[in-house]
Structure formats: structure tokens, C-alpha cells
Amino acid sequence: MNQEPKKNDNEEINTQEELDELKEVMKKLKELQDDNKQKQKKKPRQPIIAIEFGGVFHKNRYINLLFSALVNFIFAYFVIEIFDFAEYHGKIYVLILLMAIYTIIEEIYRNLLLRHYFDFIIKSFGSVFFFGYVLIFFVLDQYVFIEEFNFFNGTVLAFFVLIFVLTRYFFGTSVRRYFRKKRI
């Protein structure tokens, strides 16, 4: 009989030790959960593909226009030179003037569409911009710069605008992302 009470004492001691161990394990689990919550809050967001209609490089309208003209000239020059889409008789000032006029018309066109026909832009998935840019380059090629600048044919014009717009879009997006990150 003497041994049975000892068993109960040992069982009580064991259960008390187990309870203490369980409490410690529960504290550690709670700490891990808190750490995970903090880590989840600190994780940076994955980049989301966003389409910016009429993306702006700078808040000042004139600086933005100048930067857009510069970007347009650089990308138009490289696309024309790499793919040999057009001829401008070796006069670089013709291409500079063409892209300056194009940039002004493009800004007016883009602002007009964004302010008055935004629902149409959404319904067309932005393709209205592409066709407008093709039309702008066509008019400049055929009616303004008649002798000085010529695309070789209409298909080349469409491919030029496609490559030009896509490269400009990816460059512009990366520049704007950089500016936002640096808060410039």
C-alpha cells in the first residue's frame, strides 16, 4: 500500500513537468507565429504588370514633353537604324524635327483620348493608341516630310510603330519605376 501513493506523487510530478513543458512549447509557438506575421508584413510586394495610359516622367509639363521628345528621338533613331525601316537622306536634323512634331501631336492625341474617351480606350484594350500612332507617322511621312523622310512601305511603317511603342513602353516603365523607388 505504501507504494501506491508514491505512484500518484510521481504521476503528479510528471504531469506538472509536462504542463510546464507544454507551456514553454506554446510560448515558443506563439513567438514563431508573431515572427511569421512580422515577416509577412515586411515582405515586398511582387511587381504587378500595370498599363499606364499616358505615363508621365515628370510633374512639370514642359520637362515631361522635353524628356518624351528625347526618348522618342532616341528610340526612333535606333529602330530605324537597326531595322532599316526608313530613309532620311543622312540628315539627322530631319529626324529630330520629325520626332519633335510627333511628340507634340502624340501628347495632344493622348491627352484628348484620356480626358474624353477613356471608356473607348478600355474597350479597345489600348489599341486605339497604336492605330493613332500609325496614323500620325503616316501623315508626317506622306504629307509633311514628303522628300526628306520616307518609310519604305506601309507594312514597315506598322512594324516600326509596333517596335517603337513597345521598346519605349518598357523603357518608360522602368524609368518611372526607378524614379518612384528613389522618390525623384
C-alpha positions in Angstrom: 0.0 0.0 0.0 2.8 2.3 0.7 3.9 2.2 -2.9 0.6 3.3 -4.5 0.7 6.8 -3.0 4.3 7.2 -4.3 2.9 6.4 -7.8 0.4 9.2 -7.5 3.1 11.6 -6.4 5.3 10.6 -9.3 2.4 11.0 -11.7 1.6 14.4 -10.3 5.2 15.4 -10.6 5.3 14.1 -14.2 2.1 15.8 -15.1 3.3 19.1 -13.6 6.6 18.8 -15.5 4.7 18.0 -18.7 2.4 21.0 -18.1 5.5 23.2 -17.7 7.0 21.8 -20.9 3.7 22.3 -22.8 3.6 25.9 -21.6 7.1 26.5 -22.9 6.3 24.9 -26.2 3.2 27.0 -26.5 5.2 30.2 -25.8 7.7 29.3 -28.5 4.9 28.6 -31.0 3.3 31.9 -30.2 6.7 33.7 -30.7 7.1 31.9 -34.0 3.7 32.9 -35.1 4.4 36.5 -34.2 7.7 36.4 -36.1 5.9 35.0 -39.2 3.3 37.7 -39.0 6.0 40.4 -38.9 7.9 38.8 -41.8 4.8 38.7 -43.9 4.2 42.3 -43.2 7.7 43.2 -44.2 7.8 41.2 -47.5 7.9 43.4 -50.5 5.1 43.1 -53.0 5.7 41.2 -56.2 5.8 43.5 -59.2 2.4 43.8 -60.9 2.1 44.4 -64.6 0.3 47.6 -64.9 -0.6 49.5 -68.0 -0.2 53.3 -67.7 -2.1 55.2 -70.2 -0.2 58.4 -70.7 2.6 57.7 -68.3 4.3 60.8 -67.0 8.0 61.1 -66.4 7.9 64.4 -64.6 5.2 66.5 -63.0 6.2 69.6 -64.9 4.5 69.5 -68.3 7.4 71.1 -70.2 10.1 68.9 -68.7 7.9 65.9 -69.4 7.5 67.0 -73.0 11.2 67.5 -73.4 12.0 64.2 -71.9 9.4 62.4 -74.0 10.8 64.1 -77.2 14.3 62.9 -76.2 13.1 59.4 -75.6 11.1 59.3 -78.8 14.1 60.6 -80.8 16.5 58.0 -79.3 14.2 55.1 -79.8 13.1 56.1 -83.3 16.7 56.6 -84.4 17.8 53.2 -83.1 14.7 51.3 -84.5 15.2 53.0 -87.9 18.9 52.3 -88.0 18.8 48.8 -86.7 15.9 47.5 -88.8 16.4 49.9 -91.8 12.7 50.8 -91.9 13.1 54.3 -93.4 15.4 56.7 -95.2 16.0 60.2 -94.2 18.9 61.1 -96.5 21.5 61.2 -93.8 20.2 64.4 -92.3 19.8 63.9 -88.6 18.0 67.2 -88.1 15.1 65.9 -90.2 14.6 63.1 -87.8 14.9 65.4 -84.8 12.3 67.7 -86.3 10.1 64.8 -87.2 10.2 63.4 -83.7 9.6 66.8 -82.1 6.5 67.3 -84.2 5.4 63.7 -83.5 5.9 64.2 -79.7 3.7 67.3 -79.7 0.9 65.6 -81.7 1.2 62.5 -79.6 0.8 64.4 -76.4 -2.3 66.2 -77.7 -3.8 63.0 -79.0 -3.1 61.1 -75.8 -4.5 63.8 -73.6 -7.6 64.1 -75.7 -8.3 60.4 -75.6 -7.6 60.2 -71.9 -9.9 63.1 -71.0 -12.8 62.5 -73.3 -12.7 58.8 -74.5 -11.3 56.8 -71.6 -14.1 54.2 -71.8 -13.2 53.7 -75.5 -9.5 53.1 -74.5 -10.6 50.5 -72.1 -12.9 48.8 -74.5 -10.2 48.7 -77.2 -7.6 47.5 -74.7 -5.4 50.5 -75.7 -5.1 49.6 -79.3 -6.6 52.9 -80.3 -3.3 54.4 -79.3 -1.4 52.1 -81.7 -3.7 53.0 -84.6 -3.4 56.7 -83.8 0.4 56.5 -83.7 0.4 54.7 -87.1 -1.8 57.5 -88.5 0.4 60.2 -87.0 3.5 58.7 -88.6 1.7 58.1 -91.9 0.6 61.8 -92.1 4.0 63.1 -91.2 5.7 60.7 -93.7 3.3 61.3 -96.6 2.2 65.0 -96.2 4.7 66.9 -94.1 8.2 65.4 -94.8 7.5 64.4 -98.4 11.1 64.4 -99.7 13.1 64.4 -96.6 11.8 61.3 -94.8 10.2 58.1 -96.2 9.2 54.8 -94.8 9.7 52.1 -97.4 6.1 50.8 -97.3 3.0 50.7 -95.1 3.9 47.3 -93.6 7.3 48.6 -92.5 5.5 51.7 -91.0 3.2 49.5 -88.9 6.2 47.3 -87.7 8.2 50.4 -86.9 5.4 51.8 -84.8 4.9 48.5 -83.0 8.6 48.1 -82.2 9.0 51.8 -81.3 6.0 51.8 -79.0 6.9 48.5 -77.2 10.5 49.5 -76.6 9.5 53.0 -75.5 6.9 51.5 -73.1 9.3 49.1 -71.4 12.0 51.8 -71.1 9.4 54.3 -69.8 8.0 51.9 -67.3 11.5 51.0 -65.9 12.4 54.7 -65.7 9.2 55.6 -63.9 9.7 52.6 -61.5 13.3 53.8 -60.8 12.0 57.4 -60.2 9.4 56.2 -57.8 11.8 54.0 -55.9 14.2 56.9 -55.5 11.3 59.3 -54.9 12.5 61.7 -57.5 
